[in-house]
Amino acid sequence: MTFDEPERIIEIIQKYPDFKEMYDEIFWICQNTERVMEMFSKELLEMDRNTVQYMIEEQQAELDQRAKQLNQKEEQLNQKDEQLNQKDDEIAKLKKELAKLKQV
C-alpha cells in the first residue's frame, strides 16, 4: 500500500491477484477527495448520533437517580408527618385528661 512505483505494484498484483481490486478501490478513493470527505462526514454524523444518544442516556440515568432520591425524601417526610400526627394525638389526649383533672 505504501509503494508508488508502478513496477512494484504490478509485481504485487501478479503475485496476489486479489490485491488488484483492493488497490483499485484505494487508488480511486485517493483520487476522489469528495468521496473521502463523504466517508468522514458519515462517520462524524454517526459519532454525533452516538454522542447524543450517550448524553441522553446519561441524563436519563441522572434523572432516574434524582427521582429515586426525591421519592426517598418524600417517604421520610411522610414518616415525619405520621410521627407529628401521633404526637398531636397524644397532646390532644393529654389535654383532655388535664381538663378532666382540673374539673375534679
Protein Blocks (a to p, Z undefined) as FASTA:
>chain_A
ZZcbfklmmmmmmmmmmlmmmmmmmmmmmmmmmlmmmmmmmmmmmmmmmmmmmmmmmmmm
mmmmmmmmmmmmmmmmmmmmmmmmmmmmmmmmmmmmmmmmmmZZ
